[in-house]
Amino acid sequence: MRFLSEGKKEQIYIARLRAELAFWGHDVSDMTDEEIKEGILKMGEMIAKCGMTTKEVENAFRTLVNCT
């Protein structure tokens, strides 16, 4: 993917996120790419405000996934 333009990479990442959300039962078909990007930024801000390190957040999400 390193040979692709930044715009094309962004489209691929958004498509992957949409597929992942759909896999978990979240319908985001009515959301625009801009709304998806805004949601990603808001999620990042929420995680940053909780005072946890990236590694701690990763471990928490892994624990949640393994519990289900």
C-alpha positions as a printed Julia matrix, in Angstrom:
68×3 Matrix{Float64}:
   0.0     0.0    0.0
   2.95    2.33   0.31
   2.73    3.13  -3.41
  -0.85    4.35  -3.18
  -1.79    8.0   -2.79
  -2.87    9.24   0.62
  -6.45    9.64  -0.63
  -6.61    6.05  -1.85
  -5.13    4.76   1.43
  -7.77    6.72   3.35
 -10.54    5.2    1.24
  -9.2     1.71   1.91
  -8.93    2.32   5.66
 -12.48    3.67   5.83
 -13.78    0.69   3.83
 -11.99   -1.69   6.23
 -13.49    0.11   9.22
 -16.96   -0.06   7.69
 -16.52   -3.81   7.1
 -15.32   -4.34  10.67
 -18.25   -2.38  12.1
 -20.67   -4.33   9.89
 -19.14   -7.58  11.12
 -19.97   -6.55  14.69
 -23.54   -5.6   13.7
 -23.2    -1.83  13.39
 -24.9    -0.38  10.33
 -22.96    2.66   9.14
 -24.23    2.58   5.55
 -26.0     5.91   6.05
 -22.83    7.65   7.29
 -20.57    9.59   4.96
 -16.81    9.15   4.92
 -16.52   12.54   6.64
 -18.81   11.37   9.45
 -16.74    8.21   9.84
 -13.52   10.26  10.07
 -15.15   12.6   12.61
 -16.19    9.6   14.7
 -12.64    8.24  14.62
 -11.28   11.59  15.82
 -13.85   11.78  18.62
 -13.0     8.25  19.75
  -9.32    9.16  19.81
 -10.07   12.24  21.9
 -12.14   10.19  24.35
  -9.34    7.67  24.78
  -6.78   10.46  25.21
  -8.91   12.12  27.91
  -9.18    8.96  29.99
  -5.5     9.18  30.88
  -4.58    5.69  29.75
  -1.54    4.83  27.68
  -1.95    3.28  24.26
  -0.75   -0.06  25.6
  -3.3     0.04  28.45
  -6.13    0.76  26.01
  -4.95   -2.05  23.75
  -4.88   -4.48  26.67
  -8.35   -3.37  27.8
  -9.83   -3.9   24.33
  -8.12   -7.29  24.01
  -9.55   -8.32  27.38
 -13.05   -7.25  26.3
 -12.79   -9.19  23.05
 -11.61  -12.32  24.85
 -14.47  -12.12  27.39
 -17.19  -12.44  24.77
